[in-house]
Each structure stands twice: as structure tokens, then as C-alpha cells.
Amino acid sequence: MSDAGRPLVAIMDYGVGNLFSVRHACTHAGMEAVITASRPDILASDAVILPGVGAFGDAMAMLEKRGLTDLLREIAQSDKPLLGICLGMQLLMTESFEFGRRPGLGIIPGSVVRLENLSETDEPVKVPQVCWNRLHRVEGRGDPWEGTPLKELPDGVFMYFVHSFYVKPEDDAVSLALTSYGAQRFCSALRYRNIFACQFHPERSGPQGLKVYRNLADIVKASR
């Protein structure tokens, strides 16, 4: 915890991602956030955020260069909450097929594959997806969003997406939310042990996105 008693969140700085927008959202949600690549700072935090935009291979190379890959795997084996956003979600997977086959962090079994520009009509959809789109609860498990950063959000809530690839977890049970784009329906949020990850950008998704960060703050406080 910070000196002020607010949850202390480490936003991983590996040269990829809209770090300041994430920090602003954390601050707005009542957390103290530090942008850092320092192992001691990250280990001293109450929660870790792995943001990211751009190419998968470049991001993995930067994580390796800054010595953060093993640290992320170590955090994934702990009880410390870890939030992956957009490319940060994809990096957690076993492998990606962006510009060839590339290994990921291997924390969550599964792959990262390209969105197809397939639609249910004759008009193809645009890739990348750059728009607001809906999240829908995975059915058959009560309320899968309870106890996660999505808690108390309405089914069908709009969030902001910017991506050309999406994750395909090996175990469907880790999926929390599904989103449709054209003729495809993909995993847009998941939970795996101490990890919550989302394909959308909550820090760019208005009041409902900020609710995700407030829920994260509640989870961090409860985990102490």
C-alpha cells in the first residue's frame, strides 16, 4: 500500500503502450500508480498492470531486453493481482501468429490469431477493429463477472477496442466475456488464477471503463 493507504499499482514500462492514460485512470479510481521497469518497485506494488499496443514480437523483445519476462511469470505464480490490457492480454498467451509464429510469455495456455474481415453480409468488416463494441457475459456459470473488475457492469456494456488480433484460450472456462465483430465471436476478457485480462482499453472507455479500475482497486484492497 502507498503511504496514503491507497492501493499501489505498478504499470510495467517496456516502451510499448499508452502508459499515462492508464496511470490517469488508476489515479481517478483511487489508486496510486507508478510507471516502472524496476523489479523492486514492481514486487513492492499491490497489483501490476501490463498494458500494450503495437506488434507482438516487438513487445516480447522489449520485455526480454528489460528483464521483465521472468518477473511476469513469477507474479503469475503469486497472489498479486495482474491486469493485462490489449496487447498485454495477448502477451500472456503461449504463442502468437502475428507475422509468423512467435512465443509469448506462456502464462495462459492458448494462442493469438488474426481477426478475419468476415461479415454476415456481403460487405467485409474492417481490420483492425477500431470502434466501441459490446461485452457479453459467458453463459452457464451464474454471474462470471462477480469478483472480477467487470463486476456490476451491465451485460452488453460498450468498451473501446483497437486491435487486429485476439486470444483463443485453450480452456474456454477462463473466458469471462465474448464480443462479436463481423461473423466472429471472440474472447474479450478472461480470468486465470490471479490474472484478469481484457482486449479492450478500459482507460479509453469512459465511465464504464473507469468502473473497471475502481473494481480493480476494490479487489486489491480485499486481497491484502
Secondary structure, DSSP 8 states (H G I E B T S, - for coil): --TTSS-EEEEE-SS-S-HHHHHHHHHHTT-EEEEE--HHHHHHSSEEEE---S-HHHHHHHHHHTT-HHHHHHHHTSSS-EEEETHHHHHTEEEE-TTS-EE---SEEEEEEE-----SSSS---SSEEEEEE-EE-SSSS-TTTTSTTTT--TT-EEEEEESEEEEESSGGGEEEEEEETTEEEEEEEEETTEEEESS-GGGSHHHHHHHHHHHHHHHHHH-
